[in-house]
């Protein structure tokens, strides 16, 4: 009996501090039929030297010039050979049963195309759990994503059953919200489900994407413009999406005492809302 192949895509940029732990979390999976596609996106530290020490034939390493995380993931998508797909950042960890548990869930319903699970949010040293994200939604996830609902979205935590009729590609040039846009583009069909156990250990600390507020604002605006062109999206859904973006950005600017920026974004929201209605 041939076991399905699971492709795991890992973009790497100057991740030597945590890289070995991330790779070993894949090597130590209870499910063994996987390929790990590592894209070294122009690292200037010793990340590539560390990766070169791994002799497992299931690990495939590609070196590129630095072109951003979306471009790196796209290289992985072009090279993958799996029946299923998931992503892993170079500073995060897959619990040992992450792959096996989710593959089992796919068997419960042939319409299931995406399987998620709990995310344990750790401190930078992976010693203390700060919180646990638990999805709560089951069904068709497209409109939940459009509404920025957290009941089925933490980040790129889904395992995806490859559909030959779909195009899997990230929008390059986006450094924020690119993962959400990617999921939106593939979620117009297929059901979402989850397992009641951890599938990812997420490391916090350091420079997160959320801390770069101007970049985050640009990312959300690009996300909104892209969603505007999606055929299935109604105007009321666009208004709701823009309202959610306005709330996130305004609160973020206010938290940094950037009152002018917060007010400016609120005014932009009312202008867009007026144009949509």
C-alpha positions in Angstrom: 0.0 0.0 0.0 1.5 3.3 -1.1 1.3 6.0 1.6 0.6 9.6 0.5 3.5 11.9 0.2 3.4 15.1 2.3 5.3 18.1 1.1 6.6 20.5 3.7 7.8 23.9 2.5 10.2 25.9 4.7 11.6 29.3 3.6 14.8 30.2 5.4 16.5 33.6 5.9 19.3 34.0 8.5 17.6 31.4 10.7 20.6 29.6 12.1 19.7 30.0 15.7 16.5 27.9 15.5 16.9 26.1 12.1 18.2 22.7 13.4 15.3 22.4 15.8 12.8 23.1 13.1 14.3 20.6 10.7 14.6 17.9 13.3 10.9 18.3 14.2 10.1 17.1 10.7 12.7 14.3 10.8 11.1 13.1 14.1 7.6 12.9 12.8 5.6 9.7 13.5 4.7 9.7 9.8 7.7 9.1 7.6 6.6 9.6 3.9 7.4 13.3 3.6 9.6 15.6 1.7 11.0 18.8 3.2 11.6 21.5 0.6 13.9 24.1 2.2 14.4 27.4 0.3 17.4 29.4 1.5 16.4 32.9 0.5 19.9 34.4 0.3 20.9 33.9 3.9 24.1 35.7 5.0 24.6 33.8 8.2 25.6 30.1 8.4 22.1 28.7 7.7 23.2 27.0 4.5 26.2 25.4 6.2 23.9 24.0 8.9 21.5 22.7 6.3 24.3 21.0 4.4 24.9 18.7 7.4 21.5 16.9 6.9 22.0 13.9 4.8 18.4 12.7 4.8 17.4 12.1 1.1 13.9 13.4 2.0 15.3 16.9 2.6 15.8 19.0 -0.5 17.6 22.3 -0.3 17.5 25.2 -2.8 19.6 28.3 -2.6 18.3 31.5 -4.2 19.0 35.2 -4.1 17.0 37.1 -1.5 13.6 37.8 -3.1 11.2 37.5 -0.1 9.2 34.8 1.7 6.5 34.6 -0.9 8.9 34.0 -3.8 10.7 31.4 -1.7 7.5 29.6 -0.9 6.6 29.7 -4.6 9.8 27.9 -5.5 8.8 25.2 -3.0 5.4 25.0 -4.6 6.9 24.5 -8.0 9.2 21.8 -6.8 6.8 19.8 -4.5 5.7 16.3 -5.5 3.3 15.6 -2.6 -0.3 14.7 -2.4 -0.6 16.9 0.6 1.1 20.2 1.6 1.9 22.2 4.7 4.3 25.0 5.6 6.8 25.4 8.4 8.7 28.5 9.3 12.4 28.0 10.2 11.9 29.1 13.8 8.8 27.0 14.5 8.3 23.3 15.4 6.0 20.5 14.3 4.9 18.3 17.2 5.7 14.6 16.5 2.2 13.6 15.5 1.4 16.7 13.5 1.4 15.1 10.1 -0.1 11.7 11.0 -3.0 13.2 13.0 -4.1 15.5 10.2 -3.8 12.8 7.5 -6.1 10.6 9.5 -8.7 13.4 9.7 -8.8 13.7 5.9 -10.2 10.2 5.7 -13.3 11.1 7.7 -14.8 13.0 4.7 -13.6 13.1 1.1 -14.7 16.7 0.8 -12.3 17.8 3.4 -9.5 19.8 1.7 -7.9 21.6 4.6 -7.1 20.2 8.1 -5.9 22.5 10.9 -5.3 21.9 14.6 -4.1 23.6 17.8 -1.2 26.0 17.8 0.9 26.2 21.0 2.3 29.7 21.2 5.7 29.6 23.1 8.2 32.2 24.2 11.4 32.6 22.2 13.2 29.8 24.1 10.3 27.3 23.5 10.1 26.8 27.3 6.8 28.3 28.3 3.4 28.2 26.6 2.0 31.7 26.5 -1.4 30.6 24.9 -3.0 27.9 22.8 -4.9 28.7 19.7 -7.8 26.3 19.1 -9.9 26.5 15.9 -13.6 26.2 16.3 -15.1 26.3 12.7 -15.8 23.4 10.5 -17.2 23.7 6.9 -16.5 25.9 3.9 -13.9 28.5 5.1 -13.9 31.1 2.3 -16.2 33.6 3.9 -14.7 33.1 7.3 -11.3 34.1 5.9 -12.8 37.1 4.1 -14.3 38.3 7.4 -10.9 37.8 9.1 -12.5 35.4 11.6 -10.0 33.7 13.8 -12.1 30.6 14.2 -10.2 28.9 11.3 -7.2 31.1 10.8 -4.0 31.5 12.8 -1.6 31.6 9.9 -0.2 29.1 7.5 -1.1 26.2 9.8 -3.4 24.3 7.4 -2.5 21.0 5.8 -3.8 21.0 2.3 -5.0 18.2 0.1 -3.7 19.0 -3.3 -6.4 19.6 -5.9 -5.0 19.3 -9.4 -7.5 21.9 -10.7 -6.2 24.6 -8.3 -3.3 27.0 -8.7 -1.1 27.2 -5.5 0.9 30.5 -5.7 1.7 33.3 -3.3 1.5 37.0 -4.4 5.1 38.1 -4.5 6.0 41.5 -3.2 3.9 41.2 -0.1 5.6 40.9 3.2 2.4 41.1 5.3 -1.0 39.3 4.9 0.4 37.2 2.1 -0.4 34.0 3.9 -4.1 35.0 4.4 -4.4 36.0 0.7 -2.9 32.6 -0.3 -5.5 30.7 1.7 -8.3 32.9 0.4 -7.3 32.1 -3.2 -7.5 28.3 -2.6 -10.5 28.2 -0.2 -13.4 28.9 -2.6 -14.1 25.2 -2.6 -13.4 22.4 -0.2 -14.2 21.9 3.5 -12.1 22.9 6.5 -11.7 20.7 9.6 -9.3 20.4 12.5 -7.9 17.9 15.0 -8.1 18.4 18.8 -4.3 18.3 19.3 -1.3 20.5 18.7 -0.1 20.6 15.1 2.4 23.5 15.4 4.6 25.1 18.1 4.9 28.7 17.3 7.8 30.8 18.6 7.3 34.4 19.6 9.9 37.1 20.3 12.1 39.0 18.0 10.9 41.1 15.1 7.4 39.9 14.1 5.6 41.0 11.0 2.9 42.6 13.2 5.4 45.0 14.7 6.1 46.7 11.3 2.9 48.7 11.2 3.5 50.5 7.9 4.3 47.2 6.2 1.3 45.7 7.8 -0.9 48.5 6.6 0.5 48.1 3.0 -0.1 44.4 3.2 -3.7 44.8 4.3 -4.4 47.3 1.6 -3.0 44.9 -1.0 -5.1 42.1 0.5 -8.2 44.2 0.2 -7.5 45.2 -3.4 -6.9 41.6 -4.3 -10.1 40.4 -2.6 -12.1 43.1 -4.5 -11.3 41.2 -7.7 -12.4 37.8 -6.4 -15.6 36.8 -8.1 -17.5 35.3 -5.2 -17.1 38.3 -2.9 -20.2 40.5 -2.3 -20.0 44.2 -1.5 -21.2 43.7 2.1 -18.4 41.2 2.6 -15.9 43.8 1.3 -17.3 46.4 3.8 -17.0 43.9 6.6 -13.4 43.0 5.6 -12.5 46.7 5.4 -14.1 47.3 8.8 -12.0 44.5 10.3 -8.8 45.9 8.7 -9.6 49.4 10.0 -10.1 48.1 13.6 -6.9 46.1 13.5 -4.8 49.0 12.1 -6.4 51.7 14.2 -5.9 49.8 17.4 -2.3 49.0 16.4 -1.5 52.7 15.7 -3.2 53.8 18.9 -1.2 51.3 20.9 2.0 52.9 19.6 0.5 56.4 20.4 0.4 57.2 16.7 -2.9 59.1 16.9 -2.6 60.9 13.5 -2.0 57.6 11.7 -5.0 56.0 13.5 -7.3 58.8 12.6 -6.1 58.8 9.0 -6.8 55.1 8.6 -10.3 55.5 10.1 -11.1 58.3 7.6 -9.9 56.1 4.8 -12.3 53.4 6.0 -15.3 55.7 5.8 -14.3 56.8 2.3 -14.0 53.2 1.1 -17.2 52.2 2.8 -19.0 55.1 1.0 -17.6 54.1 -2.4 -18.7 50.5 -1.9 -22.2 51.3 -0.9 
